[in-house]
Amino acid sequence: MNDVESTNDIIKSTVPVLETNGRAITETFYKLLFANYPELLNIFNHANQRQGKQQAALANAVYAAAAHIDRLHAIMPTVEQIAHKHRALPTPCPRARGRGVGLFFANRENSA
């Protein structure tokens, strides 16, 4: 087994957790994100945050990526839409790294 196959197997193993806890993970993620980077509040749609739409969209995107890791072409229209939206935002690299760390800790907190 090569590194790509091994990585894909690890990603596939997260699908049941994402299916069950994905929403809780992303809710925790956004709480951590805004607690640690309050300046990011102004780039998110507050109504979507209150209604849980942003959390659901992220949970669905992460789940879809994990579930389709061997067939990413199947979700490319969604990935392109997300990428287009994110490219339009003024988000410097240090903040982007913070989001990744936040998602890791949110996942860990909701998967125990």
N, C-alpha and C positions, 0 to 999 in steps of 0.2 A: 504494500500500500504506500502510495506517495504522500507527500505533505498536503497536497490539495484534497485528496480523498479523505485523509485523516481529519483535516479541518472541516470538510463538508459533513463528515459523520458527527463531529462534535456539534456543529450547527444544527443538524437534523435532530440531535438528541434534545435540543431545547424546545422543539415544537410543542410537546405536551405541556410544558411549563408555560410557554407563551400563550397557548390556547386557554389554559385555565387562569393564569395570573397576569396576562399581558396588560389588561386595563389597570390593575393595581400597581404594576411596575411603572407604567407611564404616569400615573397620578403621583406616585412617590417621586419619580424623576422630575416632574415639573415643580413640585414643592421644593425639592433640593436645588433645582436650577435657579428659581427665583429667590430663594433664601440666600444663595451664594453669589448670585449675579443679578441684583434687583434692577440694574440698568437695562436688562433685557426685557423687562416688562413692557416697555414702550414699543417693542417690535412685534408683539403678539396681539392677536385679536382677543380683547377681554371677554367679549360675549362667547366666543368659541371656548375659551378657558372655563368660564362659569358653567356652560352647558355640557362640558366634557367632550366637545367635538374634537378639540386638538389632541386630547389624551387618547381618544378612540382612534383617530387617524394614525397617530404614531404607533399605537399597539397593533393595529391592522397591518401597517407597513412592515414592521419588524417581524410579525408572524408570517406574512406573505413571503418575505425574503428568506426566512428560515425554511419554510415549507417548500419553496421553489428553488432552493440553492442549486440544484442540478439542472434547473430549467429557468434561469433568470429571465430569459427572453419573454417568458409568459407574463412577467410583471413589468416589463420595460416601459410601457406607456405611463404607468403610475410612477415609476422611478424618475422618468424624464420630467413629469409634472412637478414632483417634489424638488428635483434638482433645479428646475427653472425658478421656482419660488425662492429657494434658498440662495441662489446666485444673486437675486435681486436685493437681498438683505445685506446691510453693512455689519458683518460679523467677523471681527478679527480672529486669527488663529488661536490665541490663548483661550478665548471664550469657547471656541469649537472644541478644544481639548477638554475644557471643563464640562461640556455637555456629555462627552463620551464617558468621563469618569463618573458623572452623575448617573448616567444610565446603568453603568456597572453596579454602583452602590444601590440603586433602586431595585435592580434585579436581585441582588444578593439579599436585600432586606425582605423582599416579597417571595423568595423561593425557599426560605428556611423551613 
